[in-house]
Amino acid sequence: MATILSVSGSPSATSRTSRLLRHLDSRLAAQGHDVVPLDVRTLPPEALTGGDPRHPAIVEAAGLVAWAAGLVIGTPIYKAAYSGLLKSLLDLLPQGAFAGKTVLPLATGGTTAHVLAVDYALRPVLSALGATHVTPGWFVLDRDLGTTEDGSLTIEPATAGPLERVVDQFSAALDHAAPVAVQVR
């Protein structure tokens, strides 16, 4: 099975976006994938704002991207765009960092007015980083995500089914992805 880097671009420690990603990580792991979570908010602020792609934390994050066959990129939507925190990391990755990768874009937000942000804000930057295949993304309304008394994530059934299908499509795309040929000079 494939290696997956699951990236949360949420600045909040109690983020619905991060909880959703960790929930989906479990689904992907149950399908046999090796999933590693990366919460961008845990990277040092000076690494993200310093503009130095050689900062050790950025080098490590770029290494995780290089290692992964696929990426799940999740973000809350603020003012019709993905988070600035996520943008900070993406700006520091090398050009073509997503070459040979299959990417699943996911977003959460408070209103359906932001549903197109996945395709019109997030998808273009993923393509600009060279993603070989950006699978259909998904937008989840904040109100469709909740927690149980033990802190487990709950997803409204009308949202859970389509979300699972999108994740399963991503998983299938990873399983069928041909290895990328590397030219040696």
Buried (B, 14 or more C-beta within 10 A) or exposed (E): BBBBBBBBBBBBEEBBBBBBBBBBBEBBBEBEBBBEBBBBBEBEEEBBEBEBBEBEBBEEBBEBBBEBBBBBBBBBBBEEBBBEBBBBBBEBBEEEBBEBBBBBBBBBBEEEEBBEBBBEBBBEBBEEBBBBBBBBBBBBBBEBBEEEEEEEBEBBEEBBEEBBEBBEBBBEBBBEBEEEEEEEE
